[in-house]
């Protein structure tokens, strides 16, 4: 895959991640997922201001997992 990230920066990031424990990497991933979820919910609320909580949850599910 082509990247716009300079090789030196990529190597630095990879080394930084190698110094993290599995628990720390899992916490980072969980935090990123929670942030992304909140951004999606904010976008859905903006698009559908009168949606109920249940409707927002369904829309979020569909955005995350599609219609499969």
The first five atom37 places (N, CA, C, CB, O) and aatype in JSON, in Angstrom:
{
  "aatype": [20, 20, 20, 20, 20, 20, 20, 20, 20, 20, 20, 20, 20, 20, 20, 20, 20, 20, 20, 20, 20, 20, 20, 20, 20, 20, 20, 20, 20, 20, 20, 20, 20, 20, 20, 20, 20, 20, 20, 20, 20, 20, 20, 20, 20, 20, 20, 20, 20, 20, 20, 20, 20, 20, 20, 20, 20, 20, 20, 20, 20, 20, 20, 20, 20, 20, 20, 20],
  "atom_mask": [
    [1, 1, 1, 1, 1],
    [1, 1, 1, 1, 1],
    [1, 1, 1, 1, 1],
    [1, 1, 1, 1, 1],
    [1, 1, 1, 1, 1],
    [1, 1, 1, 1, 1],
    [1, 1, 1, 1, 1],
    [1, 1, 1, 1, 1],
    [1, 1, 1, 1, 1],
    [1, 1, 1, 1, 1],
    [1, 1, 1, 1, 1],
    [1, 1, 1, 1, 1],
    [1, 1, 1, 1, 1],
    [1, 1, 1, 1, 1],
    [1, 1, 1, 1, 1],
    [1, 1, 1, 1, 1],
    [1, 1, 1, 1, 1],
    [1, 1, 1, 1, 1],
    [1, 1, 1, 1, 1],
    [1, 1, 1, 1, 1],
    [1, 1, 1, 1, 1],
    [1, 1, 1, 1, 1],
    [1, 1, 1, 1, 1],
    [1, 1, 1, 1, 1],
    [1, 1, 1, 1, 1],
    [1, 1, 1, 1, 1],
    [1, 1, 1, 1, 1],
    [1, 1, 1, 1, 1],
    [1, 1, 1, 1, 1],
    [1, 1, 1, 1, 1],
    [1, 1, 1, 1, 1],
    [1, 1, 1, 1, 1],
    [1, 1, 1, 1, 1],
    [1, 1, 1, 1, 1],
    [1, 1, 1, 1, 1],
    [1, 1, 1, 1, 1],
    [1, 1, 1, 1, 1],
    [1, 1, 1, 1, 1],
    [1, 1, 1, 1, 1],
    [1, 1, 1, 1, 1],
    [1, 1, 1, 1, 1],
    [1, 1, 1, 1, 1],
    [1, 1, 1, 1, 1],
    [1, 1, 1, 1, 1],
    [1, 1, 1, 1, 1],
    [1, 1, 1, 1, 1],
    [1, 1, 1, 1, 1],
    [1, 1, 1, 1, 1],
    [1, 1, 1, 1, 1],
    [1, 1, 1, 1, 1],
    [1, 1, 1, 1, 1],
    [1, 1, 1, 1, 1],
    [1, 1, 1, 1, 1],
    [1, 1, 1, 1, 1],
    [1, 1, 1, 1, 1],
    [1, 1, 1, 1, 1],
    [1, 1, 1, 1, 1],
    [1, 1, 1, 1, 1],
    [1, 1, 1, 1, 1],
    [1, 1, 1, 1, 1],
    [1, 1, 1, 1, 1],
    [1, 1, 1, 1, 1],
    [1, 1, 1, 1, 1],
    [1, 1, 1, 1, 1],
    [1, 1, 1, 1, 1],
    [1, 1, 1, 1, 1],
    [1, 1, 1, 1, 1],
    [1, 1, 1, 1, 1]
  ],
  "atom_positions": [
    [[0.85, -1.17, 0.0], [0.0, 0.0, 0.0], [0.9, 1.24, 0.0], [-0.96, -0.01, 1.22], [1.88, 1.31, 0.73]],
    [[0.53, 2.19, -0.82], [1.28, 3.43, -0.9], [0.89, 4.33, 0.27], [1.02, 4.13, -2.24], [-0.26, 4.37, 0.69]],
    [[1.9, 5.06, 0.78], [1.65, 5.91, 1.94], [2.24, 7.28, 1.7], [2.24, 5.28, 3.22], [3.25, 7.42, 1.02]],
    [[1.6, 8.3, 2.25], [2.16, 9.64, 2.16], [3.0, 9.98, 3.39], [1.04, 10.67, 2.0], [3.5, 11.09, 3.52]],
    [[3.16, 9.0, 4.28], [3.97, 9.18, 5.49], [5.43, 8.91, 5.17], [3.47, 8.24, 6.62], [5.76, 7.85, 4.63]],
    [[6.32, 9.84, 5.51], [7.75, 9.61, 5.26], [8.24, 8.35, 5.98], [8.58, 10.82, 5.71], [7.8, 8.05, 7.09]],
    [[9.14, 7.62, 5.35], [9.65, 6.37, 5.89], [10.23, 6.56, 7.29], [10.71, 5.79, 4.96], [10.03, 5.71, 8.16]],
    [[10.94, 7.64, 7.52], [11.54, 7.91, 8.83], [10.47, 8.04, 9.91], [12.4, 9.2, 8.77], [10.64, 7.53, 11.01]],
    [[9.37, 8.69, 9.6], [8.27, 8.85, 10.54], [7.6, 7.5, 10.79], [7.24, 9.88, 10.01], [7.27, 7.17, 11.93]],
    [[7.4, 6.73, 9.73], [6.79, 5.41, 9.86], [7.64, 4.51, 10.77], [6.6, 4.76, 8.47], [7.11, 3.82, 11.64]],
    [[8.94, 4.52, 10.56], [9.82, 3.69, 11.39], [9.8, 4.14, 12.85], [11.25, 3.75, 10.85], [9.79, 3.31, 13.75]],
    [[9.78, 5.46, 13.07], [9.7, 5.98, 14.43], [8.42, 5.49, 15.1], [9.76, 7.53, 14.44], [8.44, 5.04, 16.24]],
    [[7.29, 5.59, 14.38], [5.99, 5.17, 14.92], [5.99, 3.68, 15.24], [4.87, 5.5, 13.92], [5.49, 3.26, 16.28]],
    [[6.55, 2.88, 14.33], [6.6, 1.44, 14.55], [7.43, 1.11, 15.79], [7.17, 0.73, 13.33], [7.05, 0.24, 16.58]],
    [[8.53, 1.77, 15.95], [9.37, 1.53, 17.13], [8.65, 1.97, 18.4], [10.73, 2.28, 17.0], [8.73, 1.3, 19.43]],
    [[7.96, 3.08, 18.34], [7.19, 3.56, 19.48], [6.13, 2.54, 19.88], [6.53, 4.93, 19.17], [5.94, 2.26, 21.06]],
    [[5.45, 1.97, 18.89], [4.42, 0.97, 19.17], [5.02, -0.31, 19.75], [3.63, 0.66, 17.9], [4.4, -0.96, 20.58]],
    [[6.22, -0.67, 19.31], [6.88, -1.87, 19.85], [7.21, -1.72, 21.34], [8.15, -2.18, 19.07], [7.32, -2.72, 22.05]],
    [[7.38, -0.48, 21.79], [7.71, -0.27, 23.2], [6.47, -0.34, 24.1], [8.39, 1.08, 23.38], [6.58, -0.43, 25.32]],
    [[5.28, -0.31, 23.48], [4.03, -0.38, 24.25], [3.68, -1.83, 24.57], [2.87, 0.29, 23.47], [3.94, -2.74, 23.78]],
    [[3.1, -2.02, 25.73], [2.64, -3.36, 26.08], [1.36, -3.68, 25.3], [2.39, -3.49, 27.61], [0.73, -2.78, 24.75]],
    [[1.0, -4.94, 25.27], [-0.25, -5.32, 24.63], [-1.44, -4.62, 25.25], [-0.44, -6.82, 24.7], [-2.36, -4.2, 24.55]],
    [[-1.41, -4.48, 26.56], [-2.5, -3.79, 27.25], [-2.59, -2.34, 26.82], [-2.31, -3.88, 28.77], [-3.68, -1.82, 26.58]],
    [[-1.44, -1.67, 26.7], [-1.44, -0.26, 26.28], [-1.97, -0.12, 24.85], [-0.02, 0.33, 26.39], [-2.73, 0.8, 24.56]],
    [[-1.56, -1.02, 23.96], [-2.04, -0.96, 22.57], [-3.54, -1.22, 22.51], [-1.29, -1.98, 21.7], [-4.25, -0.58, 21.73]],
    [[-4.03, -2.15, 23.34], [-5.47, -2.42, 23.37], [-6.23, -1.2, 23.89], [-5.77, -3.64, 24.25], [-7.29, -0.87, 23.36]],
    [[-5.7, -0.54, 24.92], [-6.35, 0.67, 25.44], [-6.38, 1.77, 24.38], [-5.61, 1.16, 26.7], [-7.38, 2.48, 24.26]],
    [[-5.3, 1.9, 23.62], [-5.25, 2.91, 22.57], [-6.31, 2.61, 21.5], [-3.85, 2.95, 21.93], [-7.03, 3.51, 21.06]],
    [[-6.4, 1.34, 21.09], [-7.37, 0.95, 20.08], [-8.8, 1.19, 20.58], [-7.18, -0.52, 19.69], [-9.65, 1.67, 19.84]],
    [[-9.06, 0.85, 21.84], [-10.4, 1.05, 22.41], [-10.76, 2.53, 22.46], [-10.47, 0.45, 23.83], [-11.9, 2.91, 22.19]],
    [[-9.79, 3.35, 22.8], [-10.01, 4.78, 22.86], [-10.3, 5.35, 21.47], [-8.8, 5.48, 23.47], [-11.18, 6.2, 21.31]],
    [[-9.56, 4.88, 20.47], [-9.79, 5.35, 19.09], [-11.17, 4.92, 18.6], [-8.7, 4.82, 18.14], [-11.86, 5.7, 17.94]],
    [[-11.57, 3.7, 18.93], [-12.89, 3.21, 18.52], [-13.98, 4.06, 19.18], [-13.06, 1.71, 18.9], [-14.94, 4.46, 18.52]],
    [[-13.83, 4.33, 20.47], [-14.83, 5.13, 21.18], [-14.93, 6.54, 20.59], [-14.49, 5.21, 22.68], [-16.02, 7.08, 20.45]],
    [[-13.79, 7.12, 20.25], [-13.79, 8.46, 19.64], [-14.48, 8.44, 18.28], [-12.34, 8.98, 19.5], [-15.28, 9.31, 17.98]],
    [[-14.16, 7.44, 17.46], [-14.77, 7.33, 16.14], [-16.28, 7.13, 16.27], [-14.15, 6.16, 15.35], [-17.05, 7.71, 15.5]],
    [[-16.7, 6.33, 17.23], [-18.12, 6.08, 17.46], [-18.84, 7.37, 17.85], [-18.31, 5.01, 18.57], [-19.93, 7.65, 17.36]],
    [[-18.22, 8.15, 18.73], [-18.83, 9.42, 19.13], [-18.93, 10.39, 17.96], [-18.02, 10.06, 20.26], [-19.92, 11.11, 17.85]],
    [[-17.91, 10.42, 17.1], [-17.96, 11.29, 15.92], [-19.07, 10.86, 14.97], [-16.61, 11.3, 15.2], [-19.77, 11.7, 14.39]],
    [[-19.23, 9.55, 14.8], [-20.3, 9.05, 13.93], [-21.66, 9.4, 14.51], [-20.19, 7.53, 13.73], [-22.56, 9.83, 13.77]],
    [[-21.83, 9.23, 15.82], [-23.11, 9.57, 16.45], [-23.41, 11.06, 16.3], [-23.1, 9.18, 17.94], [-24.55, 11.45, 16.04]],
    [[-22.4, 11.9, 16.47], [-22.6, 13.35, 16.32], [-23.03, 13.67, 14.89], [-21.31, 14.12, 16.68], [-23.91, 14.5, 14.68]],
    [[-22.42, 13.01, 13.92], [-22.78, 13.22, 12.52], [-24.22, 12.77, 12.27], [-21.82, 12.47, 11.59], [-24.98, 13.47, 11.6]],
    [[-24.59, 11.62, 12.81], [-25.95, 11.12, 12.63], [-26.97, 12.04, 13.3], [-26.08, 9.7, 13.2], [-28.03, 12.3, 12.74]],
    [[-26.65, 12.54, 14.49], [-27.57, 13.47, 15.17], [-27.75, 14.75, 14.35], [-27.04, 13.82, 16.6], [-28.84, 15.31, 14.28]],
    [[-26.65, 15.19, 13.74], [-26.71, 16.39, 12.91], [-27.58, 16.16, 11.68], [-25.3, 16.82, 12.5], [-28.34, 17.04, 11.27]],
    [[-27.46, 14.98, 11.08], [-28.23, 14.65, 9.88], [-29.7, 14.37, 10.21], [-27.63, 13.45, 9.19], [-30.59, 14.64, 9.39]],
    [[-29.96, 13.82, 11.39], [-31.31, 13.42, 11.79], [-31.61, 13.95, 13.2], [-31.46, 11.87, 11.74], [-31.64, 13.17, 14.15]],
    [[-31.83, 15.25, 13.33], [-31.98, 15.85, 14.67], [-33.18, 15.34, 15.47], [-32.1, 17.32, 14.53], [-33.18, 15.45, 16.7]],
    [[-34.18, 14.78, 14.81], [-35.37, 14.29, 15.52], [-35.36, 12.78, 15.74], [-36.61, 14.68, 14.77], [-36.35, 12.21, 16.19]],
    [[-34.25, 12.14, 15.41], [-34.17, 10.68, 15.55], [-34.18, 10.28, 17.02], [-32.89, 10.14, 14.86], [-33.63, 10.98, 17.87]],
    [[-34.83, 9.17, 17.29], [-34.83, 8.63, 18.65], [-33.5, 7.93, 18.92], [-36.02, 7.64, 18.85], [-32.7, 7.72, 18.01]],
    [[-33.28, 7.59, 20.17], [-32.06, 6.88, 20.54], [-31.98, 5.55, 19.79], [-32.01, 6.63, 22.07], [-30.91, 5.18, 19.29]],
    [[-33.09, 4.86, 19.7], [-33.13, 3.58, 18.99], [-32.8, 3.76, 17.51], [-34.51, 2.92, 19.15], [-32.07, 2.96, 16.93]],
    [[-33.34, 4.81, 16.91], [-33.05, 5.07, 15.5], [-31.57, 5.4, 15.28], [-33.91, 6.22, 14.98], [-30.97, 4.95, 14.3]],
    [[-31.01, 6.17, 16.19], [-29.59, 6.5, 16.1], [-28.72, 5.26, 16.26], [-29.21, 7.55, 17.15], [-27.72, 5.09, 15.56]],
    [[-29.09, 4.39, 17.19], [-28.33, 3.15, 17.39], [-28.38, 2.27, 16.14], [-28.88, 2.37, 18.6], [-27.37, 1.68, 15.76]],
    [[-29.53, 2.19, 15.52], [-29.67, 1.4, 14.3], [-28.83, 2.01, 13.18], [-31.15, 1.32, 13.86], [-28.12, 1.29, 12.46]],
    [[-28.9, 3.31, 13.02], [-28.12, 3.99, 11.98], [-26.62, 3.82, 12.21], [-28.48, 5.49, 11.93], [-25.85, 3.63, 11.27]],
    [[-26.21, 3.89, 13.47], [-24.8, 3.68, 13.8], [-24.38, 2.25, 13.46], [-24.54, 3.98, 15.3], [-23.31, 2.03, 12.89]],
    [[-25.22, 1.29, 13.81], [-24.93, -0.1, 13.49], [-24.76, -0.28, 11.98], [-26.05, -1.02, 14.01], [-23.81, -0.92, 11.52]],
    [[-25.67, 0.3, 11.21], [-25.59, 0.18, 9.76], [-24.35, 0.86, 9.21], [-26.84, 0.76, 9.11], [-23.74, 0.37, 8.26]],
    [[-23.97, 1.98, 9.79], [-22.76, 2.67, 9.33], [-21.52, 1.85, 9.64], [-22.65, 4.07, 9.98], [-20.58, 1.81, 8.85]],
    [[-21.51, 1.19, 10.78], [-20.36, 0.39, 11.17], [-20.28, -0.94, 10.42], [-20.39, 0.12, 12.64], [-19.2, -1.35, 9.99]],
    [[-21.41, -1.6, 10.26], [-21.41, -2.97, 9.75], [-22.1, -3.15, 8.41], [-22.06, -3.86, 10.74], [-22.09, -4.25, 7.85]],
    [[-22.69, -2.11, 7.88], [-23.35, -2.21, 6.59], [-24.68, -2.9, 6.69], [-22.47, -2.93, 5.62], [-25.24, -3.07, 7.78]],
    [[-25.18, -3.29, 5.58], [-26.52, -3.89, 5.5], [-26.46, -5.4, 5.35], [-27.29, -3.29, 4.33], [-27.42, -6.02, 4.89]],
    [[-25.35, -6.01, 5.72], [-25.19, -7.45, 5.56], [-26.0, -8.23, 6.56], [-23.75, -7.84, 5.68], [-25.98, -9.46, 6.55]]
  ]
}
